[in-house]
Amino acid sequence: MNEVNEETVADTQTGLLVSDRCDLCGAQAFVEVVMNSGALLFCGHHARKFRDSYSKTAVKVNDYTHLLQA
């Protein structure tokens, strides 16, 4: 029998796993930045902070911060 836990469940709206974490601070990731060299994951805070930098070189940006609830 397969055990299901938070780390293996992908959010159906984002495709990100609950266990996907910001590469800078470890908070839950809501932004995936795909570069030629690989992907970076960011929380909402760090995605906003570095948007100008990564948007110049990113192949694709998957931003799901609109799903955050206040």
N, C-alpha and C positions, 0 to 999 in steps of 0.2 A: 504494500500500500504506500502510495506517495504522500508524504507529509507536506502540507502547504503552510508557509509562514510568510511574514511580511517581506522578507528579503527576496522571495521568489515571485512575488505578485507584481506584475506590471500594471501601471495605471492605464486603463483602457483609453483614456483621452490623450495621454502623452507618450506612452511606450516606455517611459522611464520607470525604473524599479524604485520601490520605496527605499531601498538601501542605497540608491545612487546619491552621492554626496558631493557638495561643492569642493572642487580641487583646492580651494584656498582656505576654507574655514571648517569644513565638515558638516555644514547645515544641509538639509535636504535640497537636492538639485532640482531646479525648475527650468533651467536653460541649458541646452546642449549646443555647443559651438563646434562645428565640424571643420577641421582644417585639413590641408593636404597631408600633414604629418600625423593626424589622429584627431580624436575628439577631446574637448574640454567640457567639464560640467561646472555650472555656477549656480549659487543660490540667487535669489532675486536681487539682493543688495549688491553683490559683486558683479552680476551681469550688468546692472545699471552703471556701476562705477567704471567698468572697463569697456562699455559698449563701443565707444569711439575707436578704441584700439583694435578690438577683434573684428569689427565690422568691415575694416579695410582689407583684411586678408582671409576672412572666413569663406569657405565654400558654401556653407549652409548654416543657418541659425534656427534652431527650434526653440522658440520662446513660449513657455507655458505659464508665465507669471500671472496671466489673467485668471488663472485658476486659484490663485492664493486668496484666502479669505481674511478680512481684517478682524 
